[in-house]
Amino acid sequence: MEMKYTKLLKEWTGFQVCKDCFDTKHPQDFPGVHQADAEILRDPRPDNNDMDSSIYQYPDNQWELDNA
């Protein structure tokens, strides 16, 4: 297919194509800038020294709940 040079459009790939074949660059090729979180956790790990954690005792066999 022959076209006049003045009718061709330049794509982002550098090719010169006709109006029907022209593809714009996809928006996902331009990712937005991700900002870091404004807050920092002082102690992000859970407290394992809590006395309440000793309250929960699991049975040896999880299907036998005779003690409950």
Contacts in CASP RR format, 6 or more apart in sequence:
PFRMAT RR
TARGET T0000
AUTHOR 0000-0000-0000
METHOD contacts of the structure
MODEL  1
MEMKYTKLLKEWTGFQVCKDCFDTKHPQDFPGVHQADAEILRDPRPDNND
MDSSIYQYPDNQWELDNA
1 18 0 8 1.000
3 18 0 8 1.000
5 16 0 8 1.000
7 18 0 8 1.000
7 19 0 8 1.000
8 16 0 8 1.000
8 17 0 8 1.000
8 18 0 8 1.000
9 16 0 8 1.000
9 17 0 8 1.000
9 18 0 8 1.000
9 19 0 8 1.000
9 22 0 8 1.000
10 16 0 8 1.000
11 17 0 8 1.000
11 22 0 8 1.000
11 23 0 8 1.000
12 24 0 8 1.000
12 25 0 8 1.000
59 65 0 8 1.000
59 66 0 8 1.000
59 67 0 8 1.000
59 68 0 8 1.000
END
